[in-house]
């Protein structure tokens, strides 16, 4: 049985911009999380999607793999305690 983990993926509106939103994804691996992110219909709005470097990857056994939602990037920054 695979362990599900929660990943936060930064979504960049263009390659030279700061991320605008964070996509929250439950998946077994980082690669699976990125694949789920790029399969999502909203992915066409972004030039790039990358793992947020400040996140802590945690187990999420009660979540099914998939996109759990989107958080505005500044709100996500506040949630993880970064200014």
VMD Tcl script that draws the C-alpha trace (Angstrom):
set ca {
  {0.00 0.00 0.00}
  {1.38 3.39 -1.04}
  {1.64 6.21 1.46}
  {-0.12 9.40 0.38}
  {1.71 12.65 1.04}
  {0.62 16.26 0.71}
  {2.59 18.45 -1.73}
  {2.40 22.19 -2.29}
  {3.18 23.17 -5.89}
  {3.92 26.77 -6.91}
  {2.10 27.87 -10.07}
  {3.85 30.55 -12.14}
  {1.77 32.72 -14.49}
  {4.89 33.22 -16.63}
  {8.42 31.90 -16.37}
  {9.95 35.11 -14.97}
  {7.21 35.90 -12.44}
  {6.70 34.98 -8.82}
  {4.20 32.18 -8.22}
  {0.62 33.42 -7.99}
  {-1.09 30.43 -6.39}
  {-0.14 27.21 -4.65}
  {-1.79 23.99 -5.80}
  {-2.26 21.49 -2.96}
  {-1.88 17.91 -4.22}
  {-2.11 14.54 -2.48}
  {0.05 11.87 -4.11}
  {2.41 9.00 -3.38}
  {5.49 10.71 -4.84}
  {6.65 14.15 -5.93}
  {6.61 12.96 -9.55}
  {3.02 11.77 -9.22}
  {2.05 15.13 -7.68}
  {3.58 17.05 -10.57}
  {1.83 14.77 -13.10}
  {-1.53 15.32 -11.38}
  {-0.90 19.06 -11.41}
  {-0.16 19.16 -15.14}
  {-3.22 16.98 -15.87}
  {-5.50 19.49 -14.12}
  {-7.50 21.73 -16.52}
  {-6.24 24.89 -14.76}
  {-2.62 23.97 -15.54}
  {-2.93 25.66 -18.95}
  {-3.03 29.01 -17.10}
  {0.55 28.59 -15.88}
  {3.90 28.64 -17.65}
  {5.48 26.53 -14.91}
  {4.52 24.41 -11.91}
  {7.17 23.45 -9.35}
  {7.41 22.00 -5.86}
  {7.33 24.79 -3.27}
  {10.81 24.79 -1.70}
  {9.56 25.91 1.74}
  {6.93 23.25 2.30}
  {7.16 20.34 4.69}
  {5.98 17.16 2.99}
  {3.61 15.39 5.36}
  {1.71 12.14 5.32}
  {-1.91 12.46 4.28}
  {-3.25 8.95 4.73}
  {-6.88 10.06 4.88}
  {-6.76 11.89 1.52}
  {-7.27 10.26 -1.85}
  {-4.65 11.14 -4.47}
  {-5.56 14.21 -6.48}
  {-5.81 18.00 -6.44}
  {-7.10 19.15 -3.06}
  {-7.38 22.81 -3.97}
  {-5.66 26.08 -4.70}
  {-4.44 28.68 -2.21}
  {-3.45 32.24 -3.09}
  {0.34 32.33 -2.74}
  {0.47 35.11 -0.14}
  {-2.10 33.25 1.97}
  {-0.02 30.05 1.74}
  {3.07 32.01 2.82}
  {1.15 33.22 5.89}
  {-0.01 29.67 6.67}
  {3.54 28.33 6.76}
  {4.75 31.31 8.78}
  {7.00 32.94 6.18}
  {6.96 36.71 5.70}
}
mol new
graphics top color blue
foreach p $ca { graphics top sphere $p radius 0.5 }
foreach p [lrange $ca 0 end-1] q [lrange $ca 1 end] { graphics top cylinder $p $q radius 0.2 }
display resetview
